[in-house]
Amino acid sequence: MKKYSVIQFACILFFFSNTNFSQQDNNKVRIGTFDSRCIAVAYGKSEEFRKEMDSIKTVHAKAKEEGNTELVEELERIGPTKQVLLHQQGFSNGSIINILAKLKEKFPTIADDNDVQMILSKWEIMFADESIEMVDITDQLVEYFNPNEETRKILEEVKSTDPVPIEEISINPMD
């Protein structure tokens, strides 16, 4: 009987020690990360972006036709500004908050699907200890912009290169 109790006790200890180890793994904070450059490129090549730019061109043409020089000048600044911004976002690690705003309602579902407690650009993480588990959700975010095969190839190239330092990205849209 003593032998049986010792074996039972040993089995119970073993079971609880294994449970404890698995609970430690589950206690890691999971953070969803993404390569902001990929999101910017997917957006910049998307139908949504093309429609936005077409709308600006249409409004610009109408303003020009109506002689609304103030609006024409404002719209003529928007195009080059968007180009510089997309260069900073797509080639470097410029903020993509303007693009992420388009996905705002999707983030709770993405977080839930990936069991992550936070989502942020991988370029914004300066340090994470072993209690943090990074989960790459770049591809999931990219899919919201319906990339075609050409865009997917570009995204693979982007993923394989380091970002250009942002201070090396020209603010002159003609460069």
Rosetta constraint file for C-alpha pairs under 8 A:
AtomPair CA 1 CA 5 HARMONIC 6.37 0.50
AtomPair CA 2 CA 6 HARMONIC 6.23 0.50
AtomPair CA 3 CA 7 HARMONIC 6.22 0.50
AtomPair CA 4 CA 8 HARMONIC 6.14 0.50
AtomPair CA 5 CA 9 HARMONIC 5.99 0.50
AtomPair CA 6 CA 10 HARMONIC 6.08 0.50
AtomPair CA 7 CA 11 HARMONIC 6.12 0.50
AtomPair CA 8 CA 12 HARMONIC 6.14 0.50
AtomPair CA 9 CA 13 HARMONIC 6.20 0.50
AtomPair CA 10 CA 14 HARMONIC 6.09 0.50
AtomPair CA 11 CA 15 HARMONIC 6.05 0.50
AtomPair CA 12 CA 16 HARMONIC 6.19 0.50
AtomPair CA 13 CA 17 HARMONIC 5.98 0.50
AtomPair CA 14 CA 18 HARMONIC 6.21 0.50
AtomPair CA 15 CA 19 HARMONIC 6.18 0.50
AtomPair CA 16 CA 20 HARMONIC 6.00 0.50
AtomPair CA 17 CA 21 HARMONIC 6.38 0.50
AtomPair CA 18 CA 22 HARMONIC 6.28 0.50
AtomPair CA 19 CA 23 HARMONIC 6.08 0.50
AtomPair CA 20 CA 24 HARMONIC 6.30 0.50
AtomPair CA 21 CA 25 HARMONIC 6.68 0.50
AtomPair CA 22 CA 26 HARMONIC 6.43 0.50
AtomPair CA 23 CA 27 HARMONIC 6.15 0.50
AtomPair CA 24 CA 28 HARMONIC 7.05 0.50
AtomPair CA 27 CA 131 HARMONIC 7.79 0.50
AtomPair CA 28 CA 131 HARMONIC 4.97 0.50
AtomPair CA 28 CA 132 HARMONIC 5.46 0.50
AtomPair CA 28 CA 133 HARMONIC 6.20 0.50
AtomPair CA 29 CA 116 HARMONIC 7.40 0.50
AtomPair CA 29 CA 117 HARMONIC 6.89 0.50
AtomPair CA 29 CA 131 HARMONIC 6.31 0.50
AtomPair CA 29 CA 132 HARMONIC 4.87 0.50
AtomPair CA 29 CA 133 HARMONIC 5.99 0.50
AtomPair CA 30 CA 115 HARMONIC 6.93 0.50
AtomPair CA 30 CA 116 HARMONIC 4.64 0.50
AtomPair CA 30 CA 117 HARMONIC 5.90 0.50
AtomPair CA 30 CA 118 HARMONIC 7.24 0.50
AtomPair CA 30 CA 132 HARMONIC 5.91 0.50
AtomPair CA 30 CA 133 HARMONIC 4.68 0.50
AtomPair CA 30 CA 134 HARMONIC 5.87 0.50
AtomPair CA 30 CA 135 HARMONIC 6.74 0.50
AtomPair CA 31 CA 116 HARMONIC 5.12 0.50
AtomPair CA 31 CA 117 HARMONIC 5.85 0.50
AtomPair CA 31 CA 118 HARMONIC 4.95 0.50
AtomPair CA 31 CA 119 HARMONIC 5.76 0.50
AtomPair CA 31 CA 120 HARMONIC 7.55 0.50
AtomPair CA 31 CA 132 HARMONIC 7.10 0.50
AtomPair CA 31 CA 133 HARMONIC 6.18 0.50
AtomPair CA 31 CA 134 HARMONIC 5.03 0.50
AtomPair CA 31 CA 135 HARMONIC 5.92 0.50
AtomPair CA 32 CA 111 HARMONIC 7.25 0.50
AtomPair CA 32 CA 114 HARMONIC 7.61 0.50
AtomPair CA 32 CA 116 HARMONIC 5.71 0.50
AtomPair CA 32 CA 117 HARMONIC 7.56 0.50
AtomPair CA 32 CA 118 HARMONIC 5.96 0.50
AtomPair CA 32 CA 119 HARMONIC 4.41 0.50
AtomPair CA 32 CA 120 HARMONIC 6.41 0.50
AtomPair CA 32 CA 134 HARMONIC 6.02 0.50
AtomPair CA 32 CA 135 HARMONIC 4.71 0.50
AtomPair CA 32 CA 136 HARMONIC 5.78 0.50
AtomPair CA 32 CA 137 HARMONIC 5.93 0.50
AtomPair CA 33 CA 119 HARMONIC 5.69 0.50
AtomPair CA 33 CA 120 HARMONIC 5.16 0.50
AtomPair CA 33 CA 121 HARMONIC 5.37 0.50
AtomPair CA 33 CA 122 HARMONIC 5.20 0.50
AtomPair CA 33 CA 134 HARMONIC 6.45 0.50
AtomPair CA 33 CA 135 HARMONIC 5.86 0.50
AtomPair CA 33 CA 136 HARMONIC 4.86 0.50
AtomPair CA 33 CA 137 HARMONIC 5.81 0.50
AtomPair CA 33 CA 138 HARMONIC 6.93 0.50
AtomPair CA 34 CA 119 HARMONIC 7.90 0.50
AtomPair CA 34 CA 120 HARMONIC 6.59 0.50
AtomPair CA 34 CA 121 HARMONIC 4.98 0.50
AtomPair CA 34 CA 122 HARMONIC 5.53 0.50
AtomPair CA 34 CA 136 HARMONIC 5.70 0.50
AtomPair CA 34 CA 137 HARMONIC 5.51 0.50
AtomPair CA 34 CA 138 HARMONIC 4.31 0.50
AtomPair CA 34 CA 141 HARMONIC 7.96 0.50
AtomPair CA 35 CA 39 HARMONIC 6.90 0.50
AtomPair CA 35 CA 121 HARMONIC 6.00 0.50
AtomPair CA 35 CA 122 HARMONIC 5.93 0.50
AtomPair CA 35 CA 123 HARMONIC 7.27 0.50
AtomPair CA 35 CA 138 HARMONIC 5.86 0.50
AtomPair CA 35 CA 159 HARMONIC 7.62 0.50
AtomPair CA 36 CA 40 HARMONIC 6.22 0.50
AtomPair CA 36 CA 89 HARMONIC 6.93 0.50
AtomPair CA 36 CA 90 HARMONIC 7.47 0.50
AtomPair CA 36 CA 93 HARMONIC 6.60 0.50
AtomPair CA 36 CA 94 HARMONIC 7.87 0.50
AtomPair CA 36 CA 95 HARMONIC 7.61 0.50
AtomPair CA 36 CA 96 HARMONIC 6.58 0.50
AtomPair CA 36 CA 121 HARMONIC 5.88 0.50
AtomPair CA 36 CA 122 HARMONIC 7.64 0.50
AtomPair CA 36 CA 123 HARMONIC 7.77 0.50
AtomPair CA 36 CA 138 HARMONIC 7.90 0.50
AtomPair CA 37 CA 41 HARMONIC 6.14 0.50
AtomPair CA 37 CA 89 HARMONIC 5.59 0.50
AtomPair CA 37 CA 90 HARMONIC 4.29 0.50
AtomPair CA 37 CA 91 HARMONIC 6.28 0.50
AtomPair CA 37 CA 92 HARMONIC 6.77 0.50
AtomPair CA 37 CA 93 HARMONIC 6.53 0.50
AtomPair CA 37 CA 158 HARMONIC 7.19 0.50
AtomPair CA 37 CA 163 HARMONIC 7.95 0.50
AtomPair CA 38 CA 42 HARMONIC 6.04 0.50
AtomPair CA 38 CA 90 HARMONIC 6.79 0.50
AtomPair CA 38 CA 138 HARMONIC 7.19 0.50
AtomPair CA 38 CA 142 HARMONIC 6.92 0.50
AtomPair CA 38 CA 155 HARMONIC 5.78 0.50
AtomPair CA 38 CA 158 HARMONIC 6.70 0.50
AtomPair CA 38 CA 159 HARMONIC 7.31 0.50
AtomPair CA 39 CA 43 HARMONIC 6.07 0.50
AtomPair CA 39 CA 90 HARMONIC 7.89 0.50
AtomPair CA 39 CA 96 HARMONIC 7.94 0.50
AtomPair CA 39 CA 99 HARMONIC 7.91 0.50
AtomPair CA 39 CA 138 HARMONIC 7.25 0.50
AtomPair CA 39 CA 141 HARMONIC 6.78 0.50
AtomPair CA 39 CA 142 HARMONIC 5.44 0.50
AtomPair CA 40 CA 44 HARMONIC 5.92 0.50
AtomPair CA 40 CA 86 HARMONIC 6.73 0.50
AtomPair CA 40 CA 89 HARMONIC 5.75 0.50
AtomPair CA 40 CA 90 HARMONIC 5.17 0.50
AtomPair CA 40 CA 96 HARMONIC 6.80 0.50
AtomPair CA 40 CA 99 HARMONIC 7.23 0.50
AtomPair CA 41 CA 45 HARMONIC 6.12 0.50
AtomPair CA 41 CA 86 HARMONIC 7.90 0.50
AtomPair CA 41 CA 89 HARMONIC 7.99 0.50
AtomPair CA 41 CA 90 HARMONIC 5.43 0.50
AtomPair CA 41 CA 151 HARMONIC 7.81 0.50
AtomPair CA 41 CA 155 HARMONIC 7.22 0.50
AtomPair CA 42 CA 46 HARMONIC 6.05 0.50
AtomPair CA 42 CA 142 HARMONIC 5.90 0.50
AtomPair CA 42 CA 145 HARMONIC 6.03 0.50
AtomPair CA 42 CA 146 HARMONIC 7.80 0.50
AtomPair CA 42 CA 147 HARMONIC 6.06 0.50
AtomPair CA 42 CA 151 HARMONIC 6.74 0.50
AtomPair CA 42 CA 155 HARMONIC 7.62 0.50
AtomPair CA 43 CA 48 HARMONIC 7.45 0.50
AtomPair CA 43 CA 49 HARMONIC 6.32 0.50
AtomPair CA 43 CA 99 HARMONIC 7.36 0.50
AtomPair CA 43 CA 142 HARMONIC 7.80 0.50
AtomPair CA 43 CA 145 HARMONIC 5.84 0.50
AtomPair CA 44 CA 49 HARMONIC 5.84 0.50
AtomPair CA 44 CA 50 HARMONIC 7.78 0.50
AtomPair CA 44 CA 86 HARMONIC 7.21 0.50
AtomPair CA 45 CA 49 HARMONIC 6.94 0.50
AtomPair CA 45 CA 50 HARMONIC 7.46 0.50
AtomPair CA 45 CA 147 HARMONIC 7.38 0.50
AtomPair CA 45 CA 151 HARMONIC 6.92 0.50
AtomPair CA 46 CA 50 HARMONIC 6.39 0.50
AtomPair CA 46 CA 145 HARMONIC 5.72 0.50
AtomPair CA 46 CA 146 HARMONIC 6.85 0.50
AtomPair CA 46 CA 147 HARMONIC 6.65 0.50
AtomPair CA 47 CA 51 HARMONIC 6.09 0.50
AtomPair CA 47 CA 145 HARMONIC 7.75 0.50
AtomPair CA 48 CA 52 HARMONIC 6.33 0.50
AtomPair CA 48 CA 145 HARMONIC 7.61 0.50
AtomPair CA 49 CA 53 HARMONIC 6.24 0.50
AtomPair CA 50 CA 54 HARMONIC 6.05 0.50
AtomPair CA 51 CA 55 HARMONIC 6.04 0.50
AtomPair CA 52 CA 56 HARMONIC 6.38 0.50
AtomPair CA 53 CA 57 HARMONIC 6.26 0.50
AtomPair CA 53 CA 79 HARMONIC 7.94 0.50
AtomPair CA 54 CA 58 HARMONIC 6.12 0.50
AtomPair CA 55 CA 59 HARMONIC 6.16 0.50
AtomPair CA 56 CA 60 HARMONIC 5.95 0.50
AtomPair CA 56 CA 75 HARMONIC 6.97 0.50
AtomPair CA 57 CA 61 HARMONIC 6.11 0.50
AtomPair CA 58 CA 62 HARMONIC 6.25 0.50
AtomPair CA 59 CA 63 HARMONIC 6.03 0.50
AtomPair CA 60 CA 64 HARMONIC 6.07 0.50
AtomPair CA 60 CA 71 HARMONIC 7.47 0.50
AtomPair CA 60 CA 72 HARMONIC 5.71 0.50
AtomPair CA 60 CA 75 HARMONIC 6.20 0.50
AtomPair CA 60 CA 76 HARMONIC 7.80 0.50
AtomPair CA 61 CA 65 HARMONIC 6.09 0.50
AtomPair CA 62 CA 66 HARMONIC 6.14 0.50
AtomPair CA 63 CA 67 HARMONIC 6.01 0.50
AtomPair CA 63 CA 68 HARMONIC 4.98 0.50
AtomPair CA 63 CA 69 HARMONIC 7.21 0.50
AtomPair CA 63 CA 71 HARMONIC 6.37 0.50
AtomPair CA 63 CA 72 HARMONIC 5.88 0.50
AtomPair CA 64 CA 68 HARMONIC 5.97 0.50
AtomPair CA 64 CA 69 HARMONIC 6.78 0.50
AtomPair CA 64 CA 72 HARMONIC 6.03 0.50
AtomPair CA 68 CA 72 HARMONIC 6.22 0.50
AtomPair CA 69 CA 73 HARMONIC 6.01 0.50
AtomPair CA 70 CA 74 HARMONIC 6.30 0.50
AtomPair CA 71 CA 75 HARMONIC 6.07 0.50
AtomPair CA 72 CA 76 HARMONIC 6.05 0.50
AtomPair CA 73 CA 77 HARMONIC 6.46 0.50
AtomPair CA 74 CA 78 HARMONIC 6.60 0.50
AtomPair CA 75 CA 79 HARMONIC 6.92 0.50
AtomPair CA 76 CA 80 HARMONIC 7.40 0.50
AtomPair CA 77 CA 81 HARMONIC 6.15 0.50
AtomPair CA 78 CA 82 HARMONIC 5.99 0.50
AtomPair CA 79 CA 83 HARMONIC 6.26 0.50
AtomPair CA 80 CA 84 HARMONIC 6.25 0.50
AtomPair CA 80 CA 173 HARMONIC 5.43 0.50
AtomPair CA 81 CA 85 HARMONIC 6.14 0.50
AtomPair CA 81 CA 173 HARMONIC 7.37 0.50
AtomPair CA 82 CA 86 HARMONIC 6.02 0.50
AtomPair CA 83 CA 87 HARMONIC 6.21 0.50
AtomPair CA 83 CA 173 HARMONIC 6.33 0.50
AtomPair CA 84 CA 88 HARMONIC 6.31 0.50
AtomPair CA 84 CA 170 HARMONIC 7.41 0.50
AtomPair CA 84 CA 171 HARMONIC 5.85 0.50
AtomPair CA 84 CA 172 HARMONIC 7.11 0.50
AtomPair CA 84 CA 173 HARMONIC 5.62 0.50
AtomPair CA 85 CA 89 HARMONIC 6.15 0.50
AtomPair CA 85 CA 94 HARMONIC 7.66 0.50
AtomPair CA 86 CA 90 HARMONIC 5.66 0.50
AtomPair CA 87 CA 91 HARMONIC 5.60 0.50
AtomPair CA 87 CA 92 HARMONIC 7.28 0.50
AtomPair CA 87 CA 169 HARMONIC 7.08 0.50
AtomPair CA 88 CA 92 HARMONIC 5.12 0.50
AtomPair CA 88 CA 93 HARMONIC 6.55 0.50
AtomPair CA 88 CA 94 HARMONIC 4.94 0.50
AtomPair CA 88 CA 166 HARMONIC 6.35 0.50
AtomPair CA 88 CA 169 HARMONIC 6.21 0.50
AtomPair CA 89 CA 93 HARMONIC 5.60 0.50
AtomPair CA 89 CA 94 HARMONIC 4.35 0.50
AtomPair CA 89 CA 95 HARMONIC 6.29 0.50
AtomPair CA 89 CA 96 HARMONIC 6.27 0.50
AtomPair CA 90 CA 94 HARMONIC 7.74 0.50
AtomPair CA 91 CA 158 HARMONIC 7.96 0.50
AtomPair CA 91 CA 163 HARMONIC 5.79 0.50
AtomPair CA 91 CA 164 HARMONIC 5.85 0.50
AtomPair CA 92 CA 163 HARMONIC 4.48 0.50
AtomPair CA 92 CA 164 HARMONIC 4.69 0.50
AtomPair CA 92 CA 165 HARMONIC 5.92 0.50
AtomPair CA 92 CA 166 HARMONIC 5.36 0.50
AtomPair CA 92 CA 169 HARMONIC 7.54 0.50
AtomPair CA 93 CA 123 HARMONIC 6.61 0.50
AtomPair CA 93 CA 163 HARMONIC 6.33 0.50
AtomPair CA 93 CA 164 HARMONIC 7.74 0.50
AtomPair CA 93 CA 165 HARMONIC 7.66 0.50
AtomPair CA 93 CA 166 HARMONIC 6.61 0.50
AtomPair CA 94 CA 166 HARMONIC 6.90 0.50
AtomPair CA 96 CA 100 HARMONIC 6.18 0.50
AtomPair CA 97 CA 101 HARMONIC 6.06 0.50
AtomPair CA 98 CA 102 HARMONIC 7.34 0.50
AtomPair CA 99 CA 103 HARMONIC 7.44 0.50
AtomPair CA 100 CA 104 HARMONIC 6.27 0.50
AtomPair CA 103 CA 107 HARMONIC 6.77 0.50
AtomPair CA 103 CA 144 HARMONIC 7.95 0.50
AtomPair CA 106 CA 110 HARMONIC 6.23 0.50
AtomPair CA 107 CA 111 HARMONIC 5.92 0.50
AtomPair CA 108 CA 112 HARMONIC 6.07 0.50
AtomPair CA 109 CA 113 HARMONIC 5.95 0.50
AtomPair CA 110 CA 114 HARMONIC 6.20 0.50
AtomPair CA 111 CA 115 HARMONIC 5.71 0.50
AtomPair CA 111 CA 116 HARMONIC 4.96 0.50
AtomPair CA 111 CA 117 HARMONIC 6.51 0.50
AtomPair CA 111 CA 118 HARMONIC 7.16 0.50
AtomPair CA 111 CA 119 HARMONIC 7.33 0.50
AtomPair CA 112 CA 116 HARMONIC 6.54 0.50
AtomPair CA 114 CA 135 HARMONIC 7.70 0.50
AtomPair CA 116 CA 135 HARMONIC 7.62 0.50
AtomPair CA 120 CA 124 HARMONIC 7.13 0.50
AtomPair CA 121 CA 125 HARMONIC 7.36 0.50
AtomPair CA 128 CA 132 HARMONIC 6.10 0.50
AtomPair CA 137 CA 141 HARMONIC 6.45 0.50
AtomPair CA 138 CA 142 HARMONIC 6.18 0.50
AtomPair CA 139 CA 143 HARMONIC 6.27 0.50
AtomPair CA 140 CA 144 HARMONIC 7.25 0.50
AtomPair CA 141 CA 145 HARMONIC 7.83 0.50
AtomPair CA 142 CA 146 HARMONIC 7.27 0.50
AtomPair CA 142 CA 147 HARMONIC 7.22 0.50
AtomPair CA 143 CA 147 HARMONIC 6.53 0.50
AtomPair CA 147 CA 151 HARMONIC 5.54 0.50
AtomPair CA 147 CA 152 HARMONIC 6.23 0.50
AtomPair CA 148 CA 152 HARMONIC 6.25 0.50
AtomPair CA 149 CA 153 HARMONIC 6.31 0.50
AtomPair CA 150 CA 154 HARMONIC 6.49 0.50
AtomPair CA 151 CA 155 HARMONIC 6.14 0.50
AtomPair CA 152 CA 156 HARMONIC 6.35 0.50
AtomPair CA 153 CA 157 HARMONIC 6.53 0.50
AtomPair CA 154 CA 158 HARMONIC 6.24 0.50
AtomPair CA 155 CA 159 HARMONIC 6.16 0.50
AtomPair CA 156 CA 160 HARMONIC 6.38 0.50
AtomPair CA 157 CA 161 HARMONIC 6.61 0.50
AtomPair CA 158 CA 162 HARMONIC 7.81 0.50
AtomPair CA 164 CA 168 HARMONIC 6.80 0.50
AtomPair CA 164 CA 169 HARMONIC 7.40 0.50
AtomPair CA 165 CA 169 HARMONIC 7.21 0.50
AtomPair CA 170 CA 175 HARMONIC 6.65 0.50
